[in-house]
Amino acid sequence: MLNIIRSSLQWKLMLMITSIIVFVVTVIGSFSFIKSSQAIDHDVERFSSQILKQANLNLGRYMNDSQHFFQTLISSEELRQWAVARNKYQSVSAYQTMASRFIEPFVTYHPEMLSIMIYHVNGYESIFRSDKNNQIYLNTKYSLKDELNVLNDPSNPTTGRKILFSPSYTDSKSYPVEVPVLRYYHKLIYNGHMVYVVMDLSLLAIREILDEIDLGHNGYAMLVDEKGIIVSSPESERITTKIHNSLEERLKPKAHGSQYIPETKEMMVYESIPRIGWKVLVLIPYSDLAKSITDIRNWTIIMTGTGLLLAVILVVWLANSITKRLKDLRRTIKQTRMGNFDIRLNVQGTDEVAELGAAYNHLLERIDSSVIQLAETRLVQQRAVLSALQSQIHSHFFYNALESINSMAHLAGHKEIRRTTVALSNMLRYTSNYQEAVVTIKQEMKHLADYIRVMESVYRDAVDFRIHTDPFIEEAQCLKAIVQPFVENCIKHGYEVTGRGLIVEVNAYRLNDLTLRIDILDNGIGFTDEKLRELRNKLNRQQPEQNFTQLSNIGVLNVCYRLMTFYGDHSATLEVDRSTYGGAKVSLTFPYRVAQDSAREDDGL
């Protein structure tokens, strides 16, 4: 009997379900207490998870954004210009630049910023009053000079932040109000003179983030700094006060955790904000957590009774329905394990077992093609690595040879040879660095200029190169070595074939806000109708990955393949046509992208 049960899934299911029924009925009473304890742990974990995902992440991002902005402001060149201003006009001009470049963009996304005050000991003062907050405004008669005694207090560091109730604000009706603010302050010295920078942030944003946490009906959250001072609380009068000593002692040992407080019958959950040192503290009445125990007990009774009734009815039917098709699947898997990949499972039904059978059939169909594709992919990778290593070895040899020629030309006083070898050396260095696939338009045109310098030493005035590049796209990104091969083709199929003077023109410009275009055209022999049609057909045909090695020796198709692979089939194009000079024309179109560092420089950041 034991062997029958071990070898039959049907018997296992029937025995398992029967055992569950007996087990549930006999131990449900004693197990209720364990489930209640697990419910409490589950609630604590849920609250901790909410704090971690909602409060911790949002507050951390909010505090980091504010601190990063303040550090950027105090280290900015505009602040230095304001500090060293010799007259009122220079001071106002520097402040306006600072406001438009730093402060106003920050306030747009952070309306909780109330004001920024900058004061110079020589009497210059600039104050930015935010109008984004429609409830609190900085008093029009306020001056940072009135608070210099506090800022110069030896107990205050040179830079820092603190929570305080500021009486320097008014409401929408211009009545004085005392509001809690998060203040950042910094003291600098320029040319021997002290400069004070102060930024006030409303705590309403922090309060809103804490209020979004689901704490039950009676739970509440507080934000506490590293000294145990309350930064934000549902009760405004508790802000800037110290938490109870018992809570402070429980917060110190760990960065996060949860504890039960017998004195107040509350569950305490806390989590530290990374890099800030502050902690989000949540206090949940135990009565709120105990409510889950009652709910679990009631639902357990209901589900147990329902399960007992349904289990007896469904056990036999369910066992037969599942095990029959699983047996067929097991039989098929055994055949596959023996190497028979041609066998297929007869799929019946639409449930999970049927989906499993269909998925296994699909898996068998994909195995052969996957093995073939894997082998071909590895072969292409090995060829690419070997080709790259071989190219790098050759490039080192030629680079050293060019350096030797350059040195000999220098000793012999041949400037033309020196310029040519330097250009060749630059080209070799540019193309041999196969690890850097993306460059800027400026670098690509520099590579083209080196090639032209070499060609001019060969053909002299026989080839007229006309290069036009929009200066506003020089920092745009493009693939490496996509222009020079076409210029080389112009010479190869133009001057070297006809022997008459050749014009090669390259135009790089911005087609629209999202697209760049590079046109290469000449006055050579151009394309015949048949050749033009053949090239267009090849360019429009999808090239499989395994044909890459075959494309590496065909300039037009090589560049087309690289563009399609890097940018996608529809975002980049390569077109061939006849030029206005009567020769050939090649147009490269690809997305306008600028490196992140260059974009920041353009924005003045």
FENCOR-V496293 format. One record per residue. SS is DSSP state (A for helix, B for strand, O for the rest). D_LAST is the distance of its C-alpha to the last C-alpha in Angstrom with 1 decimal. Layout:
ss={SS:SS}
d_last={D_LAST:D_LAST}
This chain:
ss={O:A:A:A:A:A:A:O:A:A:A:A:A:A:A:A:A:A:A:A:A:A:A:A:A:A:A:A:A:A:A:A:A:A:A:A:A:A:A:A:A:A:A:A:A:A:A:A:A:A:A:A:A:A:A:A:A:A:A:A:A:A:A:A:A:A:A:A:A:A:A:A:A:A:O:O:A:A:A:A:A:A:A:O:O:O:O:A:A:A:A:A:A:A:A:A:A:A:A:A:A:A:A:A:A:A:A:A:A:O:O:O:B:B:B:B:B:B:B:B:O:O:O:O:B:B:B:B:B:O:O:O:O:O:O:O:B:B:O:O:O:O:O:A:A:A:A:A:A:A:A:O:O:O:O:O:O:O:B:B:B:B:B:B:B:B:B:B:B:B:O:O:O:O:O:B:B:B:B:B:B:B:B:B:B:B:B:B:B:B:O:O:B:B:B:B:B:B:B:B:B:B:O:A:A:A:A:A:A:A:A:O:O:O:O:O:O:O:O:B:B:B:B:B:O:O:O:O:B:B:B:B:O:O:O:A:A:A:O:O:O:B:O:O:A:A:A:A:A:A:A:A:O:O:O:B:B:B:B:B:B:O:O:O:O:B:B:B:B:B:B:B:O:O:O:O:O:O:B:B:B:B:B:B:B:A:A:A:A:A:A:A:A:A:A:A:A:A:A:A:A:A:A:A:A:A:A:A:A:A:A:A:A:A:A:A:A:A:A:A:A:A:A:A:A:A:A:A:A:A:A:A:A:A:A:A:A:O:O:O:O:O:O:O:O:O:O:O:O:O:O:A:A:A:A:A:A:A:A:A:A:A:A:A:A:A:A:A:A:A:A:A:A:A:A:A:A:A:A:A:A:A:A:A:A:A:A:A:A:A:A:A:A:A:A:A:A:A:A:A:A:A:A:A:A:A:A:A:A:A:A:A:O:O:A:A:A:A:A:A:A:A:A:A:A:A:A:A:A:A:A:A:O:O:O:O:O:B:B:B:A:A:A:A:A:A:A:A:A:A:A:A:A:A:A:A:A:A:A:A:A:A:B:B:B:B:B:B:B:O:A:A:A:O:O:B:B:B:B:O:O:O:O:A:A:A:A:A:A:A:A:A:A:O:A:A:A:A:O:O:O:B:B:B:B:B:B:B:B:B:O:O:O:O:B:B:B:B:B:B:B:B:O:O:O:O:O:O:A:A:A:A:A:A:A:A:A:A:A:A:O:O:O:O:A:A:A:A:A:A:A:O:O:O:A:A:A:A:A:A:A:A:A:A:A:A:A:O:O:O:O:O:B:B:B:B:B:B:O:O:O:O:O:B:B:B:B:B:B:B:B:O:O:B:O:A:A:A:A:A:A:A:A:O:O}
d_last={79.4:76.5:76.0:76.0:73.3:71.2:71.5:71.2:67.9:70.1:72.0:68.9:67.4:70.6:71.1:67.5:67.5:70.9:69.8:66.7:69.0:71.3:68.5:66.8:70.1:71.2:68.1:66.1:67.4:66.3:63.1:62.0:61.1:58.9:57.1:56.6:55.0:52.8:51.7:50.5:48.5:47.1:46.0:44.4:42.5:41.5:40.2:38.4:36.8:35.7:34.1:32.3:31.0:30.4:29.9:28.6:25.9:24.8:24.9:23.2:20.2:20.3:20.5:17.9:15.3:16.4:16.5:13.1:11.6:14.0:13.3:9.6:10.9:13.7:12.1:9.5:10.6:11.3:13.7:15.3:15.9:17.4:19.6:21.0:21.6:25.2:26.1:25.5:23.9:21.2:20.6:20.4:18.1:15.6:16.0:15.6:12.3:11.3:13.0:11.7:8.0:8.5:12.2:13.5:11.5:12.5:16.0:16.4:16.6:18.1:20.8:22.4:20.2:22.7:21.4:19.3:21.4:20.6:23.7:24.6:28.2:28.9:28.9:25.5:24.2:21.5:21.9:19.9:22.5:21.6:23.9:23.1:25.8:29.1:31.2:29.8:28.5:28.0:31.0:30.6:32.6:30.5:29.3:27.7:30.3:32.9:31.4:30.9:34.1:32.8:29.5:31.5:33.9:34.4:34.3:30.7:28.3:25.4:23.0:23.9:24.5:27.8:29.7:31.7:33.5:32.0:34.5:31.9:31.4:33.5:34.3:34.2:37.5:36.2:38.4:37.2:36.3:35.6:32.9:31.6:27.9:25.5:24.3:21.5:22.1:21.1:22.8:21.5:23.4:22.2:25.0:27.6:26.7:25.7:22.7:22.7:19.9:21.3:20.1:22.8:22.7:25.8:27.8:28.9:26.2:27.6:31.0:30.4:29.2:32.3:34.6:33.7:35.5:39.0:41.2:44.5:46.3:46.4:43.5:40.5:37.3:35.8:32.6:33.6:31.6:32.6:35.2:36.9:35.6:35.3:31.8:32.8:36.3:38.3:40.2:38.0:40.5:39.8:36.1:35.6:39.1:40.0:41.3:44.9:45.7:47.1:43.9:41.9:44.2:43.8:40.0:39.8:41.2:38.8:35.3:36.8:40.3:43.0:46.2:49.1:49.9:53.7:53.7:51.7:52.5:48.8:46.7:43.5:40.5:37.3:34.1:31.4:27.7:26.0:24.1:24.9:28.6:29.6:32.3:33.2:37.0:39.2:42.9:45.2:48.8:51.2:53.1:50.2:50.3:54.1:54.0:52.8:55.9:58.2:56.4:56.6:60.3:61.2:59.3:60.8:64.3:63.7:62.1:64.8:67.6:66.0:65.2:68.8:70.2:68.0:68.1:71.9:71.8:69.0:69.6:72.1:70.6:67.1:68.3:70.3:67.5:64.8:66.9:68.6:65.5:64.0:67.1:66.7:63.1:64.3:67.0:64.5:62.1:65.1:65.9:62.3:62.4:65.5:63.6:64.7:61.5:63.4:64.6:63.0:63.3:65.0:62.5:64.0:62.5:59.0:58.0:55.9:58.7:59.0:55.2:55.5:58.3:56.5:53.4:55.7:57.3:53.9:53.0:56.1:55.3:51.9:53.1:54.7:51.8:49.3:51.3:51.4:47.7:46.9:49.1:47.7:44.1:45.0:46.7:43.8:41.5:44.0:44.3:40.6:40.3:43.3:42.1:38.7:40.5:43.0:40.4:38.6:41.9:42.8:39.4:39.8:43.3:42.3:39.3:41.6:44.2:41.7:40.7:44.4:45.0:42.1:43.6:47.0:45.8:44.1:47.4:49.3:47.0:46.3:42.8:43.1:43.8:41.0:38.4:39.9:39.9:36.3:35.3:37.4:35.9:32.4:33.6:35.4:32.4:30.2:32.8:34.2:31.0:31.9:29.5:26.5:27.3:23.9:22.4:20.4:22.2:21.7:23.5:26.1:26.9:27.1:29.7:31.5:31.6:33.2:35.7:36.5:37.1:39.6:41.3:41.6:43.6:45.9:46.4:45.6:45.6:47.1:43.7:41.3:37.7:35.4:31.8:29.3:25.7:23.2:20.3:17.8:18.9:18.9:16.1:18.0:20.0:23.8:26.8:28.1:31.1:31.7:32.2:34.4:37.2:37.8:37.8:40.3:42.4:42.5:44.1:46.3:47.7:47.5:48.5:50.3:52.4:53.2:53.0:51.9:48.7:45.6:42.4:39.4:36.4:33.0:30.6:27.1:25.4:23.7:26.6:24.8:21.5:22.4:24.5:24.7:28.1:29.7:33.2:35.6:38.9:41.9:45.3:47.3:50.0:47.7:48.7:52.1:52.4:53.5:50.7:48.0:49.4:49.6:46.0:44.8:46.9:45.5:41.9:42.6:44.5:42.7:42.8:43.6:41.8:45.0:45.2:42.0:44.0:46.1:43.1:41.7:44.1:43.5:40.4:39.9:40.7:38.7:35.4:36.3:36.9:33.6:31.7:33.7:33.3:29.5:28.5:31.6:34.7:33.4:29.7:30.6:33.6:35.6:38.1:40.8:42.7:44.5:42.5:43.2:44.7:47.2:45.8:43.5:40.1:37.6:34.6:31.8:29.7:27.1:24.0:20.7:18.3:15.0:14.1:11.3:9.6:10.1:8.9:5.3:5.9:7.7:5.6:3.8:0.0}
